[in-house]
Amino acid sequence: MSEPNPAALPPLSSVDQLWLTEAIRLREEHAGPLDDAEANRRANAGGGDLAQRIQARALWLAQRDGQLQALQHWRQGARLAGLLLMVLALVSGSGLAIAALGNGERPVNLFWALGSLLGLHLLMLLGWALSFCLGSSASVLGRIWLWLSGKLARDAQAVHLAPALLLLLQRQGLTRWGLGALVHGAWLLTLGSALVVLLLLLATRRYGFVWETTILGSDTYVVLIQALGALPSLLGFSLPDAETIRASSNVLAEEGARQAWSGWLLGVTFTYGLLPRVLLGLFCFWRWTRGRARLRLDLGLPGYGLLRERLQPASERLGVCDAAPAGLVEPQAGTLDGASQGALLVAIELDDRRPWPPVLPKGVGDAGVLDSREQRQRLLDQLSRFPPDRLAVACDPRRSPDRGTLALIGELARSAGRTRVWLLPPPAGESLDSQRLEDWHQALDRLALPHAQGAPMTWLETGHD
């Protein structure tokens, strides 16, 4: 895990920000509080109401711990899963049309063909309507898409993304509309491809149409076929007359009868298959877009309530206030991409016998020696408001480069335009431990920070050596 450069956060939509915030909340519920001291400080420095500060904190943690990258991977997996479902829908629709008409060597049984084209669609539509009336957002196709998206993301940090998205959407009742738009869209592709293939087959092959029955009379079929074809006929599709319907108990050779039955079959498939999915899909998408604009954080949740004192404290408290993190974060440095000006020298935990500060060039500020947590916090708060363009951090290489010191150097570097580390020479009569000095060099190389034992005064004054 790497420390982020907060100025380099990529642009995210409001839904993505809420989504990541919810994912961070779920992660902390399952794994315990995160190491968020710097995240809280930057969120407080940014200002805004509690919801804005919670989101700023979550975005900083998400970039540091990998959830932001996991979100991008999840989106890629979701697009790939959607593409696979689209291909499946197109292939399934083509298969339905071919199964309905056959190879043309045998006459097409009208009601078997209609059942092949619309039977499963009508059953699934009825199931969706029933679950909708019962207030359930369950959708087999939608759940498959969510599961497949997570599998294709292949990112361990994405484990909380799908649950967080569902919880966020359920609070506004958006799950049913989002998954509904997905389901109707998939069926729209299926039935659309079925209609296209059906039209191609009817245009390139000669089919005979027949209805068959053992216990029903021809009058029953006349009423049924004309009832089914009444609405499509209003849309311009052909409707066989009663004489043609009765005569079609046997295969008719007349071209007009074949065309009438072809138009009837296309019209019924379009009217009772494609058209409902178009209307329902548009309605679900409209409700989804309206509801998405109303998404907000639920600040009444316990996870967010615990952050209120840290992000909007009534008074500043000193000392340890957070539990130790479950795992240690490797310190990382960075640079500030925003506006900065001036030069500043700061020292970390120097021996009292060392004279400080040195003579500074004009225009270079002295931030003193950081020995306590309060001093560090005060300086970091100052740098968040007035970041310097050049910052030199003086360290005593006789001390070991411990994790806390390296983390502080990295945090200071992320608050300045450019940063250099000054490894101070030992006092007269003392020598440096070569192994400890090598440890400092390796640690600062991992931070990707320039360092030297020579005084950086010329660089602080002019910006170059």
C-alpha positions in Angstrom: 0.0 0.0 0.0 1.3 3.5 -0.8 0.6 6.9 0.5 -1.4 9.0 -2.0 -0.7 12.4 -3.2 -4.0 14.1 -2.2 -3.7 16.8 -4.8 -3.6 14.1 -7.5 -6.9 12.4 -6.7 -8.6 11.6 -10.0 -11.9 13.1 -10.8 -14.8 11.0 -9.6 -18.5 11.3 -10.0 -20.7 11.9 -6.9 -21.9 8.3 -7.0 -18.4 7.0 -7.1 -17.4 9.2 -4.1 -20.4 7.9 -2.1 -19.7 4.4 -3.2 -16.1 4.5 -2.0 -17.2 6.1 1.3 -19.6 3.3 1.9 -16.9 0.7 1.0 -14.5 2.3 3.5 -17.3 2.2 6.2 -17.9 -1.5 5.6 -14.2 -2.3 5.6 -13.8 -0.6 9.0 -16.8 -2.4 10.4 -15.3 -5.8 9.4 -11.6 -5.1 10.0 -11.6 -2.4 12.6 -10.6 1.3 12.5 -7.9 2.3 9.9 -4.8 4.4 10.5 -6.5 7.7 9.5 -4.7 10.5 11.3 -3.4 12.2 8.1 -6.7 11.5 6.3 -8.6 13.2 9.1 -6.2 16.2 9.1 -6.5 16.7 5.4 -10.3 16.3 5.5 -10.5 19.0 8.3 -8.2 21.3 6.4 -10.4 21.0 3.3 -13.5 22.2 5.3 -17.1 21.6 4.4 -19.9 19.9 6.3 -19.6 16.5 8.0 -20.6 14.6 4.9 -18.0 16.3 2.7 -15.3 15.7 5.3 -16.3 12.0 5.6 -16.1 11.7 1.8 -12.7 13.5 1.6 -11.3 11.2 4.3 -12.7 8.1 2.6 -11.2 9.1 -0.8 -7.8 9.7 0.7 -7.9 6.3 2.5 -9.2 4.6 -0.7 -6.3 5.9 -2.7 -3.8 5.0 -0.1 -5.1 1.5 0.6 -6.0 0.5 -3.0 -9.8 0.8 -3.0 -9.7 3.5 -5.6 -7.7 1.3 -8.0 -10.0 -1.6 -7.1 -13.0 0.5 -8.1 -11.5 1.0 -11.5 -10.8 -2.7 -11.8 -14.4 -3.5 -10.7 -15.7 -1.1 -13.3 -13.6 -2.8 -16.0 -14.9 -6.2 -14.8 -18.5 -4.8 -14.8 -18.0 -3.7 -18.4 -16.6 -7.0 -19.4 -19.4 -8.8 -17.6 -21.9 -6.6 -19.4 -20.3 -7.4 -22.8 -20.5 -11.1 -22.1 -24.2 -10.8 -21.2 -24.8 -8.8 -24.4 -23.1 -11.5 -26.5 -25.2 -14.2 -24.7 -28.4 -12.2 -25.3 -27.7 -11.8 -29.0 -26.8 -15.5 -29.4 -29.9 -16.5 -27.4 -32.2 -14.3 -29.5 -30.8 -15.8 -32.7 -31.3 -19.3 -31.3 -34.9 -18.5 -30.4 -35.7 -17.4 -33.9 -34.0 -20.4 -35.6 -35.7 -22.8 -33.2 -39.1 -21.2 -33.8 -39.0 -21.5 -37.7 -36.8 -24.5 -38.2 -35.0 -25.3 -41.5 -38.1 -24.8 -43.7 -38.5 -28.4 -44.6 -41.5 -28.8 -42.3 -44.5 -26.4 -41.8 -44.2 -24.0 -38.9 -46.7 -24.7 -36.1 -47.8 -21.2 -35.3 -48.3 -21.6 -31.5 -45.2 -23.7 -31.0 -43.2 -21.0 -32.8 -44.9 -18.3 -30.7 -44.2 -20.2 -27.5 -40.5 -20.6 -28.5 -40.2 -16.8 -29.1 -42.2 -15.4 -26.2 -42.7 -18.2 -23.6 -39.6 -17.7 -21.5 -39.8 -13.9 -21.9 -43.3 -13.9 -20.6 -42.5 -16.1 -17.6 -39.5 -14.0 -16.7 -41.5 -10.8 -17.1 -44.2 -12.2 -14.8 -41.6 -13.1 -12.2 -40.1 -9.6 -12.4 -43.5 -8.0 -12.0 -44.3 -10.3 -9.0 -41.0 -9.6 -7.2 -41.5 -5.9 -7.9 -45.0 -5.9 -6.3 -43.6 -7.8 -3.3 -40.9 -5.1 -2.9 -38.0 -7.3 -3.7 -35.1 -6.1 -5.7 -33.9 -9.7 -6.5 -33.0 -10.4 -10.1 -31.3 -13.5 -11.2 -29.7 -11.8 -14.2 -28.7 -8.7 -12.1 -27.1 -10.9 -9.4 -25.2 -12.9 -12.0 -23.9 -9.6 -13.4 -22.7 -8.4 -10.0 -21.1 -11.7 -9.2 -19.4 -11.9 -12.6 -18.2 -8.3 -12.2 -16.4 -9.1 -8.9 -14.9 -12.2 -10.4 -13.5 -10.4 -13.4 -12.2 -7.5 -11.3 -9.6 -9.9 -9.8 -8.7 -7.5 -7.0 -8.7 -8.4 -3.3 -9.5 -4.8 -2.4 -12.8 -5.1 -4.3 -14.4 -7.4 -1.8 -16.5 -4.6 -0.2 -17.4 -2.8 -3.4 -20.4 -4.8 -4.5 -22.0 -4.9 -1.0 -21.4 -1.2 -0.6 -23.0 -0.4 -3.9 -26.1 -2.4 -3.0 -26.5 -0.9 0.4 -26.0 2.6 -1.0 -28.7 2.1 -3.7 -31.1 0.3 -1.4 -31.5 3.3 0.9 -33.0 5.2 -2.0 -34.8 2.2 -3.4 -32.6 2.3 -6.5 -31.5 -1.3 -6.7 -34.8 -2.4 -8.3 -34.5 0.4 -10.9 -30.8 -0.2 -11.7 -31.1 -3.9 -12.0 -34.4 -3.6 -13.7 -32.9 -1.4 -16.4 -30.1 -4.0 -16.8 -32.6 -7.0 -17.1 -34.9 -5.2 -19.5 -31.9 -4.1 -21.6 -30.7 -7.7 -21.8 -34.1 -9.0 -22.9 -34.3 -6.1 -25.3 -31.2 -7.3 -27.0 -32.4 -10.9 -27.0 -35.8 -10.2 -28.5 -34.3 -7.6 -30.9 -31.8 -10.1 -32.3 -34.7 -12.7 -32.5 -36.8 -10.3 -34.5 -33.9 -9.5 -36.9 -33.0 -13.1 -37.5 -36.7 -13.9 -37.8 -37.1 -11.3 -40.5 -33.9 -12.5 -42.3 -35.2 -16.1 -42.3 -38.6 -15.1 -43.5 -37.0 -13.0 -46.3 -34.7 -15.7 -47.5 -36.7 -19.0 -47.1 -40.1 -20.2 -47.9 -42.1 -21.3 -44.8 -45.5 -22.8 -44.6 -47.7 -22.0 -41.5 -50.2 -24.3 -39.9 -52.1 -24.6 -36.6 -53.0 -28.0 -35.3 -55.4 -29.2 -32.6 -57.3 -32.3 -31.5 -59.9 -31.0 -29.0 -60.4 -27.3 -30.1 -62.5 -26.1 -33.0 -61.4 -23.7 -35.8 -63.7 -21.0 -34.3 -61.6 -21.0 -31.2 -58.4 -20.4 -33.2 -60.1 -17.6 -35.1 -60.9 -15.8 -31.9 -57.6 -16.4 -30.3 -55.5 -15.4 -33.3 -57.5 -12.3 -34.0 -57.4 -11.3 -30.3 -53.6 -11.6 -30.3 -53.2 -9.8 -33.6 -55.6 -6.9 -32.8 -53.0 -4.7 -31.1 -50.2 -5.4 -33.6 -52.6 -4.6 -36.4 -53.0 -1.1 -35.0 -49.2 -0.8 -35.4 -49.3 -1.7 -39.0 -48.7 -5.5 -38.9 -50.9 -7.8 -41.0 -53.8 -9.8 -39.5 -55.1 -12.9 -41.3 -58.9 -12.9 -41.9 -61.1 -15.6 -40.6 -61.2 -17.6 -43.8 -57.4 -17.7 -44.0 -57.2 -18.8 -40.3 -59.7 -21.6 -40.8 -58.0 -22.8 -44.0 -54.6 -22.8 -42.3 -55.4 -26.0 -40.4 -53.6 -27.4 -43.5 -50.6 -25.8 -45.1 -51.6 -23.1 -47.6 -49.6 -22.6 -50.8 -50.9 -19.1 -51.5 -48.3 -16.4 -51.2 -50.8 -13.9 -49.6 -51.5 -16.4 -46.8 -47.8 -16.9 -46.1 -47.2 -13.1 -46.0 -50.2 -12.6 -43.7 -48.9 -15.2 -41.2 -45.4 -13.9 -41.4 -46.6 -10.4 -40.6 -48.8 -11.7 -37.7 -45.9 -13.6 -36.2 -43.6 -10.6 -36.4 -46.2 -8.3 -35.1 -47.1 -10.5 -32.1 -43.4 -10.9 -31.2 -42.8 -7.2 -31.5 -45.9 -6.1 -29.6 -45.8 -8.5 -26.7 -42.1 -9.1 -26.6 -39.9 -6.2 -27.7 -42.3 -3.3 -27.0 -42.9 -4.1 -23.3 -39.2 -4.4 -22.6 -38.5 -1.1 -24.4 -41.1 0.7 -22.3 -40.1 -0.9 -19.0 -36.4 -0.4 -19.7 -36.9 3.3 -20.3 -39.1 3.7 -17.2 -36.5 2.0 -15.0 -33.7 4.0 -16.5 -35.7 7.3 -15.9 -36.3 6.3 -12.2 -32.7 5.4 -11.9 -31.4 8.7 -13.2 -33.8 10.6 -11.0 -33.0 8.7 -7.8 -29.3 8.8 -8.4 -29.3 12.6 -8.0 -30.8 12.2 -4.6 -28.1 9.8 -3.2 -26.7 11.0 0.1 -24.7 9.5 3.0 -26.8 8.2 5.9 -25.0 10.1 8.7 -27.1 8.2 11.3 -25.1 5.0 10.7 -22.8 4.1 13.7 -19.7 4.1 11.5 -20.2 7.7 10.5 -21.3 8.8 13.9 -17.9 7.8 15.3 -16.2 10.1 12.8 -18.1 13.2 13.9 -15.9 14.0 16.9 -12.7 13.4 14.8 -13.8 15.4 11.8 -15.9 18.1 13.5 -14.4 18.2 17.1 -15.8 20.5 19.7 -12.2 20.8 21.0 -8.8 19.5 20.2 -7.6 16.6 22.3 -4.0 15.5 22.6 -2.6 12.0 23.1 -3.4 8.7 21.6 -7.0 8.5 20.5 -7.1 5.7 17.9 -6.4 2.0 18.3 -3.3 0.6 16.6 -3.9 -0.5 13.0 -4.1 -4.2 12.1 -1.2 -3.9 9.7 1.7 -1.4 9.2 1.6 0.9 6.2 4.9 1.3 4.3 5.8 5.0 4.4 5.8 6.8 1.1 6.6 10.3 0.0 5.3 12.5 -2.8 4.9 16.1 -3.9 2.2 18.7 -3.7 0.8 19.5 -7.1 -1.1 22.6 -6.0 0.0 26.2 -5.5 3.0 26.7 -3.2 5.6 29.4 -2.5 8.6 30.2 -0.4 11.2 28.0 1.3 11.3 26.4 4.7 13.8 24.5 6.8 12.6 22.1 9.5 14.6 19.7 11.8 13.5 16.4 13.3 14.5 15.4 16.9 18.0 17.0 17.1 20.3 16.7 20.0 20.1 19.7 22.4 23.9 20.2 22.1 23.7 20.9 18.4 23.4 24.7 17.7 20.2 25.4 15.7 19.1 27.0 13.5 22.0 27.7 11.2 22.3 31.0 9.4 19.5 31.1 6.8 19.5 33.0 3.5 17.0 35.8 3.2 13.5 34.5 2.4 14.0 31.1 4.0 11.8 30.4 7.0 12.7 28.4 10.1 10.1 25.9 11.3 12.2 24.9 14.3 12.8 21.4 15.7 10.0 18.9 15.8 10.2 16.9 19.0 6.6 16.3 20.1 3.4 15.2 18.5 1.8 18.6 19.1 4.6 20.3 17.3 4.3 18.0 14.3 0.6 18.4 14.1 0.8 22.2 14.4 3.4 22.3 11.5 1.4 20.0 9.3 -1.8 22.0 9.8 0.2 25.2 8.9 1.6 23.5 5.7 -1.8 22.4 4.6 -2.8 26.1 4.6 0.5 27.6 3.4 2.5 24.9 1.5 6.1 25.9 0.7 7.6 25.5 -2.7 10.9 24.2 -1.3 11.3 22.3 2.0 14.5 21.0 3.5 14.2 18.5 6.3 17.2 18.2 8.6 17.8 14.8 10.3 20.5 13.5 12.6 21.9 10.3 10.9 23.3 9.1 14.2 19.7 8.1 15.0 18.1 5.1 13.4 15.6 5.8 10.5 12.6 4.5 12.4 9.2 4.1 10.8 7.6 7.1 12.6 10.4 9.4 11.4 10.1 8.2 7.8 6.3 8.5 7.9 6.7 12.1 9.1 9.2 12.9 6.4 6.9 11.5 3.8 3.9 13.5 5.1 6.0 16.7 5.1 7.1 16.0 1.5 3.5 15.6 0.4 2.8 19.1 1.8 5.5 20.8 -0.2 6.3 21.4 -3.9 9.8 20.0 -3.6 11.6 18.4 -0.7 15.2 17.5 0.2 16.5 15.7 3.2 19.7 17.1 4.9 21.6 14.4 6.7 23.5 16.6 9.2 27.3 16.0 9.7 28.3 14.8 13.2 29.6 17.2 15.7 33.3 17.8 15.9 35.2 14.8 17.4 32.4 12.3 16.6 32.0 9.9 13.7 29.1 8.4 11.9 28.2 4.7 11.9 28.6 3.7 8.2 25.9 1.0 8.5 23.4 3.4 10.0 24.2 6.0 7.3 23.6 3.4 4.7 20.3 2.6 6.3 19.3 6.2 6.0 20.3 6.2 2.3 18.2 3.1 1.6 15.2 4.4 3.5 15.3 7.8 1.7 15.8 6.1 -1.6 12.6 4.1 -1.0 10.9 7.4 -0.3 12.3 8.7 -3.6 13.6 11.8 -1.9 16.9 13.5 -2.7 19.3 13.6 0.2 22.8 14.8 0.9 25.1 15.7 3.9 25.9 19.1 2.5 23.8 22.1 3.5 21.0 22.9 1.0 21.0 26.6 1.6 21.7 27.6 -2.0 18.8 25.4 -3.1 16.5 26.8 -0.5 17.3 30.4 -1.6 17.3 30.0 -5.3 15.6 26.7 -6.1 18.7 25.3 -7.8 22.3 24.3 -6.8 
